[in-house]
């Protein structure tokens, strides 16, 4: 069993494990003298690694991770224990909206910033029906050189 721990510093300056994620046989075991860079690239892609963009509120945890050369975003509801995993790059079927990398949390809203060119690329992939359904038509008119778009996601936990 391979576990990834997230640690916290206690008030008395000791360190304790706050969360442990069990990725089973999909985690990379790192020994005392090992370094993840010593694991061959063809092996690295078969394991969960590189937890990033970790954010926590009273309601949920959110972080990104890589697995099999793909990036995913995981949302965990503390209230229900439910876990939602969404690929960072959604399928090309046009029915999904991307959950961009979360940069901050504000009042239990997930905050992301996205370059206009990325947003427009996603709009090209999406169906006209879903663009209209989600009220995204106005973003097609933005110029690629415009400031990044601030996206606020509200969870339904």
N, C-alpha and C positions, 0 to 999 in steps of 0.2 A: 504494500500500500504506500502511495506517495502522497504526501500532504503538503499543501502550501499554507503557510501561516501568515496572518497579519497581526502584528504586535502593537502593543500600546505601552506608553510609559506611565507608570502609576505615580500617585502623589509623593510616595517615598523614594522616587527615582528608580525603582525596580522596573523590570520589563516583564510583561506577561502576554500571553497569547489572547488576542481579542476574538479572532475568528480563525477557523481552520476549514479549508476547502479540500475535500477528498476527491481528487480526480482519478482515483483508482489506478488502473494500469496505464492511464493516459498521462500521468504525471512523470516528470523526469526526476530520478533520484540523484541528489547532489551530495556527495560525501564531503568530509571535512576539508580535503585538499582539492576538491573538484571545482570547476568553474563551468558555467553553462556554455561558455564559448568553446570548451573542449569536446562537446557533444557534436558528432558529425551532422551536417545540415540535413542529410537525408533521413536521419533519425529524429532530429529536433522537430520536424514538421508533423510527426505522428503523436506529439504530446502537447498537452496544455502547458503553456508557458507565458511569461510576460504579462502578469496581471497589471493593468494600468488604469489610469483615470478613476481611481477608487474614490467614491463619495458616499457619505453616510448621513442619514437624517434619523429622526425618531421613528419614521415610518418605514424606511427602506434602505437598502444598499444598492449601489450601482457601480459596475466596473467593466472594463474591457479585457478580453483575453484572446490569445491566438491559439488556433488548433487546425492542423492540416492545411497550413498556408492560407487560412481564412481568419478574419477578425470578427469577433462576436461581442455583443454587449449583454451583460447579465443584470437583471433587476431581481432583487429579492425582497419580498414583503415580510417585514418583521411581524406584522399582525396576523397574517394568514399562513406564513411559511411557504408561500408559493414562490416558484422561481420561473422567470420568463427569460428565455435566451433568444436573442434576435441577431441575425447576421448583420454586420455593418454594411455589407453590400447586398441589398435585397435582390430577389430574383427579377428576371427581365419581364415577368408577366404583367407588369404595370398595375398590379393590385396593391402593392405595398409601398409605404412611405419609409424612407430611411430613418433610422434612429442614429443621428450623428453623435460623435464622441461628446460626452458631457464634460464641460469645462468647469462648472460650478453648480451649486444648489442655492436657490433663493426662495425662501418661504415654501419649502417642499416642492418647488418646481425645478425640473432639470433644465439647465441652461447650456445651450450650445451656440457656437458661432460657426457660420459656414460661408465660404467664399461664394459669390454669386455664380461663378462659372460651374461650381459643383452642383449648386441648387438647380441651375438650368439644365445640366446634364441629366439630373434625376427627373426633371419634368419631361424631358424628351423620352425617357423610358416609360413614363406613366401614361395610363389611358386618359383620354380627354374626359371621360365620365368621372374618374377619380380626381382629376385636377379640379373639375367644377365642384364635386362633392366636398372637397376639403378647402375650397376657396383660394386656390393657388394661382389663378389666372394672372393676377397682377405681377407675379414674380417673373413671368416669361418676358415682361417688358423691361426688366432691369438691364443695365449695361454691365458687362463683365468687369469693368473697372470701378463699379460702385463699391461702397463700403460693405464689409461682410454683413450678413443677415443674422440677427439675433433670434434664436429659436427657443421658445419656452415650452417644455413638455409637462403636462400635468398627468400624474399617474392616477389610476382608478383602483387603488388597493382598498 
